[in-house]
């Protein structure tokens, strides 16, 4: 075999020590490397018999998951393009790739893997390298990775479901038990190769599941070196994929998603997942979480478990929110203050002051009639009740999730996952050039940086994140400037008497509404653009920091991305809720931004309707954009790929080649799914007082999200490398932080953004201080009392309108100030200070009550159910008895001869006194 034909191999095994051995009827030949590569290669070859076989043809079994011998199972697939069959100008680059690939595969063989290569049936330039993990290698790496395996069937009786009496109804909402059978429960323990006989091994072929085998195979692939030069070692399949040495690396799906495999013994788990979970026809069914975990691993399983639990809890919030919305909708026409705004004799006779300088005109209050009715839907007493309810709901959600998560941890054998030593990331290990003493073990170990170097890396990361957050704030300022300029333009145009084409929409399209909608759309576009840019920056910063383990890496990236997304998505909402209309001065002395732009004011009813508009646009736009990214793009890419690589029918294409035609899932694919849901969780909780429909919109979105994500990973993506996960990681404390912040934000929205507190003060003020002519428990006269009077002769030349009707001497504006002619004209009235005091008292009282309630609920609801605690104790006891008692028996057996000898010597050397004592007894 020539050097150019080195990689055209079929079967490689480190157990084949004799030249000329036949594997599956194929002749094995020793790998030959270029002369300049021999020293490095021979260092790998020592201690392992490295052999390769002539390339084999496809065995005409498209559903096969085995090597051509039909015995060895395929645990992983590597794909590369044969450069020898292409005419390239840069031959040196491709020779280097080839050498790295050959060295890498030689290392895999030394580490125990068996390889087999097969040509593509569609593109002859593609070669697929199949990797198999023998039993002995599986046992070795199962111990290395602390994989927990069954030792004994679970003998504890499970608690009956409270819904068992309604099983005839509820069974229709669960996956078909005839297709997805319930698996037997076992007590498990971390695998130890030397104690194999104590584990529950019924069949070696299925003892390690396909996801376990793929996980162990990927562990080897991530740590196998492909180049060694002096003290520098380069390793890991990730680098080879980035460098183009391999085109893809993935575990196999077990069958097609829409048809069962023709192979005997195939579990057809992908088909079952599609039929009972990912198919649109199964949208109403509960998720088969155990099968999801078995097929995709615990990390994917815990995500869908959390998403399903969150969606289920949203159902309760959605019902209450919908009730609050219906209450507001039914009472909008009976609201006294809204009726006064729309009344031609009240709102029609109130002339409002211009809201911008020079170009803006005077306007009648009843021109905002429709806006005030819409505001009544969201700004009512039901909203206050709903905001308090949501503060309690979020506590219940987090506490009950902890309990459910504890059950999953036990069921999925991840209770002690974080207590075990998590292996370092390959990227971390590759750069370990410094030596330090481990503070725990006292053993010297290599690290990639010194203490000063780590501080420098973290400082650069923090500085970069702060820079981008400031960039977001700058964009918010730019949008505020746009709002001011746009409001100036819309006020001049929309209230013009000669704009007849907008006459049918005149009641609906107000300057405030037009400004709010356009600014929200622009804000959404800016948010999406900044997200795309910052995503790459955050990944680069985290890579630069070089976290030790994958958990550390994900937690660091999660914190950076969430801080950025929090400011990016929520800053515009915080501006509308707590900044807009709060510092505007009064018509004769307005406040200017940057000394040029006059601060915008709220509608007479407040800024709550604008906040609602902003939330609905961002939530709706984000959901649409995410679905386009998650569903449409992968589907279109797969469609284009199939069209460009037309070949035989899918029924004749081998399994590994069918999977290659699918899209690869990004390493951070699951990260973005969590981020999307946590941002949505923030919208649902932080600003729910302004938008009671947020939970129902989130519920509808999540019902689609679950099935869309399921359809996507089952039909459009290659099989994901299974990963362990104990919980949802850094997202848990983030959710708790959002829940705590939500109490304060909702209390402040009700106090400062809505008009509820001023109305309550007005309603109850007759018994304390009569404001105007208000002496009874009604809201009559509230609109008049909430608008101050301004003398138009007090306008400055800079802000005076260009056109003033001849019959107007005063105008009204939203504030609580003394009228012209008063000794303290244009200063705040006592009513203003009463309202401020009431707002602060409301915030303090509500926060303390809600926080106290949250604390009590957190205390009385245990994080781990009692039954789960008992099962964990039982499992630990069995582990101690079964796995550790053997050591005690072995020690006892070894010490028995010694004890017998000591006993005999003691009898010989007994003193006469002892013997007399014995006789005496």
MIDO-44863 format. One line per 2 residues: their letters; for each residue x, y, z of C-alpha. Coordinates in steps of 0.1 Angstrom, whole numbers. Example, Ala and Ser with C-alpha at 12.3 -4.5 7.8 and 13.67 -1.06 7.14 Angstrom:
BEGIN
AS) 123 -45 78 | 137 -11 71
This chain:
BEGIN
XX) 0 0 0 | 14 34 -10
XX) 15 64 13 | -13 80 -7
XX) -35 51 1 | -28 50 38
XX) -62 62 49 | -83 40 27
XX) -88 15 55 | -115 -7 68
XX) -108 -22 101 | -83 -13 128
XX) -78 -30 161 | -52 -27 188
XX) -58 -64 196 | -46 -76 162
XX) -9 -82 169 | 0 -105 140
XX) 6 -93 105 | -17 -108 80
XX) -46 -114 104 | -79 -112 87
XX) -108 -92 101 | -141 -98 84
XX) -122 -114 55 | -100 -83 48
XX) -62 -82 47 | -46 -60 72
XX) -16 -39 64 | 7 -18 86
XX) 2 20 83 | 30 37 65
XX) 37 74 72 | 59 99 54
XX) 95 99 65 | 94 133 82
XX) 64 120 103 | 79 87 113
XX) 95 98 146 | 62 112 159
XX) 43 82 146 | 66 56 162
XX) 62 73 196 | 24 66 192
XX) 30 31 178 | 50 18 208
XX) 28 -3 231 | 1 -8 205
XX) -2 -29 173 | -16 -4 148
XX) -30 -19 117 | -54 -9 90
XX) -73 -27 63 | -82 -22 27
XX) -112 0 22 | -145 -20 23
XX) -176 -16 1 | -210 -8 16
XX) -228 -39 27 | -262 -29 12
XX) -279 -25 46 | -289 11 48
XX) -303 7 84 | -273 -10 97
XX) -256 4 129 | -227 -20 127
XX) -194 -26 110 | -194 -47 79
XX) -190 -78 100 | -224 -71 115
XX) -210 -76 151 | -192 -44 162
XX) -216 -15 169 | -208 19 154
XX) -204 44 183 | -192 75 163
XX) -187 87 128 | -159 108 114
XX) -162 123 79 | -135 137 57
XX) -129 145 21 | -102 126 2
XX) -79 154 -11 | -60 130 -34
XX) -90 129 -57 | -92 167 -60
XX) -69 190 -80 | -57 215 -55
XX) -31 242 -58 | -22 243 -21
XX) -9 207 -18 | 11 215 13
XX) -20 224 33 | -37 192 24
XX) -7 170 31 | -5 186 66
XX) -42 178 71 | -36 142 60
XX) -7 137 84 | -28 151 113
XX) -56 128 104 | -34 98 102
XX) -17 106 135 | -51 112 151
XX) -65 79 140 | -33 60 151
XX) -38 76 185 | -74 65 186
XX) -63 29 179 | -38 30 207
XX) -65 42 231 | -85 12 222
XX) -109 22 195 | -115 1 164
XX) -120 19 131 | -135 11 97
XX) -137 33 66 | -164 33 39
XX) -168 53 7 | -198 75 2
XX) -225 62 -22 | -234 98 -32
XX) -200 116 -34 | -170 94 -41
XX) -147 121 -26 | -162 116 9
XX) -151 89 33 | -168 79 65
XX) -147 65 93 | -167 43 117
XX) -155 41 153 | -163 12 177
XX) -156 9 214 | -148 -27 225
XX) -162 -40 258 | -129 -36 277
XX) -125 0 266 | -161 7 275
XX) -155 -6 310 | -124 15 314
XX) -139 48 304 | -172 41 322
XX) -150 41 354 | -131 72 343
XX) -163 91 337 | -180 78 369
XX) -210 65 350 | -236 51 373
XX) -250 17 363 | -275 -7 378
XX) -266 -30 408 | -300 -42 419
XX) -336 -37 410 | -354 -10 430
XX) -373 -28 458 | -390 3 472
XX) -426 7 463 | -435 37 443
XX) -462 61 454 | -494 58 434
XX) -503 88 413 | -532 110 426
XX) -546 110 391 | -549 72 388
XX) -587 74 393 | -589 94 361
XX) -566 72 341 | -593 64 316
XX) -592 101 306 | -556 111 313
XX) -541 82 294 | -550 99 262
XX) -526 128 272 | -496 105 277
XX) -474 87 252 | -487 53 241
XX) -475 28 267 | -476 0 241
XX) -449 19 221 | -429 35 248
XX) -428 10 276 | -419 19 312
XX) -384 9 320 | -375 -11 351
XX) -361 9 380 | -327 1 395
XX) -305 12 423 | -272 23 407
XX) -236 30 416 | -206 44 399
XX) -191 17 377 | -159 0 388
XX) -142 -24 364 | -128 -46 391
XX) -162 -52 407 | -180 -60 375
XX) -196 -91 390 | -216 -70 414
XX) -233 -50 387 | -266 -61 371
XX) -252 -73 337 | -278 -93 318
XX) -264 -86 283 | -231 -70 275
XX) -245 -56 242 | -271 -34 260
XX) -254 -29 294 | -240 4 281
XX) -267 23 263 | -260 40 229
XX) -259 74 245 | -233 62 271
XX) -212 46 243 | -213 79 223
XX) -204 99 253 | -174 78 261
XX) -163 78 224 | -165 116 223
XX) -144 118 255 | -116 99 237
XX) -120 119 205 | -117 151 225
XX) -84 141 241 | -66 122 214
XX) -36 141 201 | -31 148 164
XX) 2 165 165 | 32 166 188
XX) 61 189 183 | 86 190 212
XX) 67 199 244 | 37 212 224
XX) 8 188 221 | -22 195 200
XX) -53 174 204 | -91 172 202
XX) -116 165 174 | -129 201 178
XX) -97 216 165 | -96 191 136
XX) -131 201 126 | -123 238 128
XX) -91 232 107 | -110 212 80
XX) -92 179 87 | -126 164 92
XX) -158 177 78 | -181 163 105
XX) -181 141 136 | -213 127 151
XX) -230 97 167 | -256 79 147
XX) -294 81 148 | -307 46 153
XX) -332 48 124 | -351 72 101
XX) -376 95 120 | -406 85 99
XX) -400 48 94 | -389 19 116
XX) -355 2 109 | -355 -31 91
XX) -327 -43 113 | -335 -69 139
XX) -331 -57 175 | -331 -20 166
XX) -349 0 194 | -362 26 169
XX) -361 52 196 | -359 81 171
XX) -390 69 154 | -408 66 187
XX) -397 101 197 | -411 115 165
XX) -443 96 166 | -451 103 203
XX) -433 136 209 | -421 156 179
XX) -450 150 155 | -475 178 153
XX) -502 152 159 | -489 147 194
XX) -489 183 205 | -514 176 233
XX) -494 147 248 | -470 149 278
XX) -433 145 270 | -416 111 272
XX) -388 125 293 | -372 92 302
XX) -369 83 265 | -356 118 257
XX) -329 114 284 | -320 79 272
XX) -316 90 236 | -302 124 239
XX) -286 124 273 | -294 142 306
XX) -286 177 295 | -312 177 267
XX) -336 158 290 | -334 183 318
XX) -340 212 294 | -372 197 281
XX) -383 188 316 | -378 224 327
XX) -395 238 297 | -425 215 301
XX) -428 223 338 | -425 260 332
XX) -452 258 305 | -475 238 328
XX) -471 264 355 | -478 292 330
XX) -512 277 324 | -523 289 359
XX) -508 323 354 | -524 326 320
XX) -559 318 334 | -556 345 361
XX) -541 370 336 | -569 363 311
XX) -594 369 338 | -578 402 347
XX) -578 412 311 | -615 403 307
XX) -623 423 338 | -605 454 324
XX) -622 450 290 | -657 447 305
XX) -651 478 327 | -635 501 302
XX) -668 517 292 | -679 522 328
XX) -647 538 341 | -655 572 354
XX) -622 589 345 | -623 573 310
XX) -658 585 305 | -648 620 315
XX) -620 620 289 | -644 610 262
XX) -672 633 273 | -675 662 249
XX) -686 685 277 | -656 676 299
XX) -627 662 278 | -640 681 247
XX) -638 715 266 | -603 708 280
XX) -576 723 259 | -542 707 264
XX) -509 724 261 | -485 716 232
XX) -461 688 241 | -432 701 220
XX) -418 735 212 | -430 759 184
XX) -444 734 159 | -468 715 181
XX) -504 727 185 | -530 729 212
XX) -552 698 213 | -585 686 229
XX) -583 660 257 | -610 639 241
XX) -588 632 211 | -572 605 234
XX) -606 589 241 | -597 555 225
XX) -563 555 241 | -578 561 275
XX) -603 532 270 | -574 509 261
XX) -555 521 291 | -585 510 313
XX) -581 474 302 | -546 473 317
XX) -547 500 344 | -573 488 369
XX) -575 473 403 | -574 438 389
XX) -539 445 377 | -528 451 413
XX) -542 418 424 | -526 400 394
XX) -492 416 401 | -493 403 437
XX) -505 369 424 | -476 367 400
XX) -451 375 427 | -464 345 446
XX) -466 324 415 | -430 328 406
XX) -420 316 441 | -442 285 438
XX) -428 278 403 | -392 279 415
XX) -398 259 447 | -419 232 430
XX) -393 230 402 | -366 223 427
XX) -387 194 440 | -393 180 405
XX) -356 185 396 | -346 165 427
XX) -369 136 415 | -352 138 381
XX) -318 138 396 | -325 106 414
XX) -342 89 385 | -315 99 361
XX) -285 91 384 | -271 127 386
XX) -275 132 424 | -237 131 430
XX) -227 143 395 | -211 176 406
XX) -195 160 436 | -174 138 413
XX) -144 153 397 | -154 168 363
XX) -126 164 337 | -109 195 324
XX) -118 208 289 | -94 197 262
XX) -88 234 253 | -77 239 290
XX) -54 209 291 | -37 219 258
XX) -25 251 273 | -13 239 307
XX) 23 252 308 | 26 264 343
XX) 30 243 375 | 13 249 408
XX) 4 229 439 | -32 218 442
XX) -46 234 474 | -68 204 480
XX) -47 173 472 | -13 189 477
XX) -1 174 444 | 16 195 417
XX) -4 200 386 | -2 220 354
XX) -23 251 348 | -25 274 318
XX) -19 307 336 | -5 322 368
XX) -27 341 393 | -17 374 377
XX) -25 360 343 | -60 349 354
XX) -67 383 369 | -57 399 336
XX) -79 376 316 | -109 382 339
XX) -103 419 339 | -102 421 302
XX) -135 401 301 | -152 423 326
XX) -140 454 307 | -153 441 274
XX) -187 433 288 | -190 467 304
XX) -181 484 271 | -208 465 253
XX) -234 474 280 | -224 510 276
XX) -229 506 239 | -264 493 245
XX) -271 523 267 | -258 546 240
XX) -282 530 215 | -311 535 240
XX) -302 572 242 | -302 573 204
XX) -337 558 204 | -349 583 230
XX) -336 611 208 | -355 595 179
XX) -386 594 201 | -383 631 208
XX) -378 640 172 | -405 617 160
XX) -430 630 185 | -422 665 173
XX) -429 655 137 | -460 634 145
XX) -475 661 167 | -471 686 139
XX) -487 663 113 | -513 641 130
XX) -531 670 147 | -530 691 116
XX) -566 701 106 | -559 695 68
XX) -547 658 72 | -580 644 58
XX) -565 610 47 | -561 600 84
XX) -595 611 94 | -609 576 99
XX) -579 567 121 | -577 600 139
XX) -591 586 172 | -566 557 172
XX) -534 572 157 | -522 597 183
XX) -487 612 183 | -479 592 214
XX) -491 559 198 | -473 565 165
XX) -441 574 183 | -443 544 206
XX) -450 519 178 | -422 531 155
XX) -397 535 183 | -405 499 195
XX) -400 485 160 | -366 503 157
XX) -357 492 192 | -364 456 183
XX) -342 458 152 | -314 473 172
XX) -317 446 198 | -314 418 172
XX) -284 434 156 | -266 439 189
XX) -274 403 199 | -257 390 168
XX) -226 411 173 | -223 405 210
XX) -228 368 208 | -195 364 190
XX) -178 388 214 | -191 369 245
XX) -178 336 231 | -144 351 223
XX) -141 365 258 | -150 332 275
XX) -126 313 253 | -99 339 262
XX) -106 334 299 | -100 296 295
XX) -123 281 321 | -112 247 334
XX) -143 226 330 | -172 227 306
XX) -195 236 335 | -173 266 344
XX) -173 276 307 | -211 275 304
XX) -216 293 336 | -192 321 326
XX) -208 324 292 | -243 323 307
XX) -235 352 330 | -220 373 303
XX) -248 367 278 | -276 372 303
XX) -261 405 316 | -260 418 280
XX) -294 404 270 | -309 418 302
XX) -297 453 294 | -304 449 257
XX) -340 436 260 | -352 454 291
XX) -335 488 290 | -362 503 267
XX) -389 489 289 | -373 503 320
XX) -370 537 303 | -407 538 295
XX) -417 525 329 | -395 546 352
XX) -380 575 332 | -404 587 305
XX) -426 616 316 | -410 618 351
XX) -388 649 346 | -406 671 320
XX) -410 704 340 | -440 724 329
XX) -449 742 297 | -433 775 307
XX) -401 758 319 | -396 724 301
XX) -367 701 307 | -344 694 277
XX) -323 663 270 | -287 672 258
XX) -298 708 260 | -317 705 227
XX) -345 679 228 | -375 685 250
XX) -383 655 272 | -414 636 261
XX) -445 635 282 | -469 606 289
XX) -505 606 279 | -529 620 304
XX) -536 585 316 | -499 577 320
XX) -472 557 301 | -486 523 309
XX) -502 518 275 | -468 526 258
XX) -451 500 280 | -477 475 270
XX) -471 483 233 | -434 479 238
XX) -437 446 255 | -461 431 230
XX) -439 441 200 | -407 428 215
XX) -423 396 228 | -441 390 195
XX) -412 399 173 | -388 379 193
XX) -410 348 190 | -414 351 153
XX) -377 357 147 | -367 328 169
XX) -390 304 150 | -376 316 117
XX) -341 309 130 | -349 276 146
XX) -373 260 121 | -372 277 87
XX) -334 281 83 | -324 244 92
XX) -353 231 70 | -342 253 40
XX) -305 243 45 | -313 206 45
XX) -336 211 14 | -308 229 -5
XX) -282 203 6 | -304 174 -6
XX) -310 192 -39 | -273 199 -45
XX) -263 163 -36 | -290 143 -53
XX) -283 106 -51 | -301 73 -45
XX) -333 69 -26 | -331 74 12
XX) -340 38 15 | -307 27 -1
XX) -284 54 15 | -265 41 46
XX) -275 54 80 | -243 74 85
XX) -247 92 52 | -283 100 58
XX) -272 117 91 | -244 136 73
XX) -271 153 52 | -286 168 83
XX) -276 200 100 | -250 200 129
XX) -263 213 161 | -242 242 175
XX) -223 235 207 | -243 264 222
XX) -276 254 207 | -291 244 241
XX) -276 276 256 | -296 298 232
XX) -328 278 240 | -324 285 277
XX) -315 321 270 | -347 326 249
XX) -369 311 277 | -352 330 305
XX) -356 363 286 | -393 354 281
XX) -395 346 319 | -383 381 325
XX) -410 397 304 | -436 375 321
XX) -425 385 356 | -408 418 355
XX) -434 438 337 | -466 417 341
XX) -483 446 360 | -485 464 327
XX) -494 435 305 | -516 407 320
XX) -517 389 287 | -480 382 288
XX) -484 348 305 | -510 336 280
XX) -488 347 251 | -458 329 267
XX) -480 298 272 | -490 297 235
XX) -454 303 224 | -441 276 247
XX) -466 250 235 | -452 256 200
XX) -417 259 213 | -417 224 229
XX) -429 207 197 | -407 229 174
XX) -376 221 194 | -385 184 195
XX) -392 184 157 | -360 202 150
XX) -336 180 169 | -354 148 159
XX) -358 155 121 | -335 183 110
XX) -303 178 131 | -277 151 135
XX) -278 132 168 | -264 153 196
XX) -235 140 217 | -251 130 250
XX) -239 150 280 | -245 147 318
XX) -262 175 337 | -275 176 372
XX) -297 207 369 | -302 237 347
XX) -269 252 359 | -264 289 362
XX) -299 296 350 | -313 286 384
XX) -298 315 404 | -306 338 374
XX) -343 328 376 | -342 334 414
XX) -327 368 409 | -353 378 383
XX) -380 366 407 | -367 388 435
XX) -364 418 411 | -399 412 397
XX) -415 421 431 | -398 455 431
XX) -404 463 394 | -441 455 395
XX) -446 475 427 | -429 504 411
XX) -448 501 378 | -481 503 398
XX) -468 531 419 | -450 553 393
XX) -461 542 358 | -498 536 362
XX) -523 561 375 | -537 538 402
XX) -521 554 433 | -532 590 424
XX) -567 577 418 | -568 559 451
XX) -556 590 469 | -583 610 451
XX) -609 584 460 | -601 584 497
XX) -590 620 501 | -623 635 512
XX) -619 621 548 | -584 636 550
XX) -581 666 528 | -608 677 503
XX) -592 684 469 | -614 708 450
XX) -651 699 451 | -645 662 458
XX) -665 652 489 | -678 617 481
XX) -665 582 473 | -665 586 435
XX) -640 593 408 | -660 622 394
XX) -638 652 388 | -606 632 389
XX) -595 642 354 | -599 679 361
XX) -580 675 394 | -551 657 378
XX) -545 684 352 | -529 717 362
XX) -536 751 345 | -510 771 326
XX) -514 807 313 | -503 808 277
XX) -489 842 282 | -461 826 303
XX) -447 807 274 | -411 815 266
XX) -402 827 231 | -384 794 225
XX) -413 772 234 | -443 793 224
XX) -464 777 197 | -464 793 163
XX) -502 794 161 | -525 803 190
XX) -563 803 187 | -577 837 196
XX) -602 824 222 | -576 805 243
XX) -559 820 273 | -550 789 294
XX) -542 753 287 | -539 722 308
XX) -510 698 314 | -505 666 334
XX) -491 675 368 | -501 687 403
XX) -490 723 404 | -505 756 416
XX) -525 776 391 | -513 810 377
XX) -519 839 401 | -513 817 432
XX) -485 830 454 | -467 797 447
XX) -477 794 411 | -464 765 391
XX) -449 749 423 | -460 714 435
XX) -492 713 455 | -498 695 487
XX) -517 669 468 | -485 660 448
XX) -467 653 480 | -496 632 494
XX) -494 611 462 | -456 607 464
XX) -460 596 501 | -488 571 491
XX) -466 557 463 | -436 551 486
XX) -458 536 513 | -474 513 487
XX) -440 501 475 | -427 494 510
XX) -459 476 522 | -463 455 491
XX) -427 445 489 | -425 435 525
XX) -457 415 524 | -447 397 492
XX) -411 391 503 | -424 377 536
XX) -448 354 518 | -421 343 494
XX) -398 335 524 | -424 315 542
XX) -433 295 511 | -396 288 504
XX) -392 276 540 | -422 253 542
XX) -417 237 508 | -388 212 510
XX) -365 212 480 | -363 173 480
XX) -394 152 484 | -394 128 514
XX) -398 97 491 | -368 108 471
XX) -346 113 502 | -355 78 514
XX) -346 63 480 | -313 81 479
XX) -305 68 514 | -314 32 503
XX) -292 35 472 | -262 47 492
XX) -267 19 517 | -268 -7 489
XX) -237 8 473 | -218 6 505
XX) -229 -30 511 | -224 -44 476
XX) -193 -25 465 | -174 -19 497
XX) -182 -50 517 | -161 -70 493
XX) -130 -52 505 | -139 -61 541
XX) -143 -97 533 | -110 -98 514
XX) -91 -81 543 | -108 -105 568
XX) -98 -135 547 | -62 -123 545
XX) -59 -116 582 | -75 -149 594
XX) -42 -170 592 | -24 -143 611
XX) -50 -142 638 | -49 -180 642
XX) -11 -178 647 | -14 -151 673
XX) -40 -170 691 | -19 -202 694
XX) 11 -182 706 | -11 -166 732
XX) -21 -201 745 | 15 -212 749
XX) 25 -181 767 | -3 -179 791
XX) 8 -173 827 | 0 -197 855
XX) -22 -171 871 | -43 -170 840
XX) -45 -208 838 | -55 -209 875
XX) -81 -183 868 | -94 -204 839
XX) -96 -235 861 | -111 -216 889
X) -139 -204 865
